[in-house]
Amino acid sequence: MTTEIGDVLAGRARWCVIEGDCLDVLLAAPPCEFAACVMDPPYASGSRTEAAKPSRNAGMVRSTRWANRPIDCDQMTTPGFVWTMRTLALALTSRLAPGASLLSFIDWRQWPNLVGALESANYRINTMIVWDKETFGMGQGFRLQHELVCWASKGSPRICAADVPNVLRHPRADAEDHPSPKPVPLMEDLLRVVSAPDDVVLDPFGGGGATGVAALRLGRRVVLIERDPGYARTARERMRAEESGSTLDAVRAGQTALFSEK
């Protein structure tokens, strides 16, 4: 575990995907200073009341497909969310470089809770970023077409690009291997502002690997942490495909065996 992270930090590898709980992995990791952290945590905001969260979206296609993943389907309570975010933020404090940014996706319901968790861990809140998905989703009335990103930092933020607005327009990514994937071009926009070429960035909720693919395309090194074995496998496959210039289907068919297991 720690050897793989150490290889990326030392420049012997461009990326690694660590399978495990992000808190456990970070506590066991070698001393390091990541240039930035970008994450898409479970929002835990899938209902208007806490009592309704365990049964959220019963019968809907998305919840049926991912029914055995309560955290992924936003069924964690708000106290659990706040504890998780603050504990992670504290664990990251000693592993982020001075001025490093922490970018976290979130929705409008949990925005104030996320901000409180980060501020209480001594992070500076810089601004709100809006991801405009270009088409609205299900619902009634004013139907949701956006998600938010909280831009926090360890002190005054290091800024690597000044040509990116705080409203980013990118269509949704297909939810084939993960219930809430993020489009790679969106992740590229975020990483361009908070990191420079050859910087090492961290995603503690690695999911299907969109942050990792974006990092490689921009010439960054990247560490992904993902507790779900299936998602971690998908992330590795996507990283191998990106690094080799192959396709995901080819990697899954075993036609790209150029890189060792990360």
Buried (B, 14 or more C-beta within 10 A) or exposed (E): BEEBBBBBBEEEBBBBBBBBEBBBBBEEBEEBEBBBBBBBBBBBBBBEEEEEBBEBBEEEEEBEEBEEBBBBBBBBEBEBBBEBBBBBBBBBBEBBBEBBBBBBBBBEBBBEBBBBBBBEBEBBBBEBBBBBBEEEEEEEEEEEEBBBBBBBBBEEBBEBEEEBEEEBBBEBBEEEBBBBBBBBBBBBBBBBBBBBEEBBBBBBBBBBBBBBBBBBBBEBBBBBBBBBEEBBBBBBBBBBBBBBEBEBEBBBEEEBEEBEEB
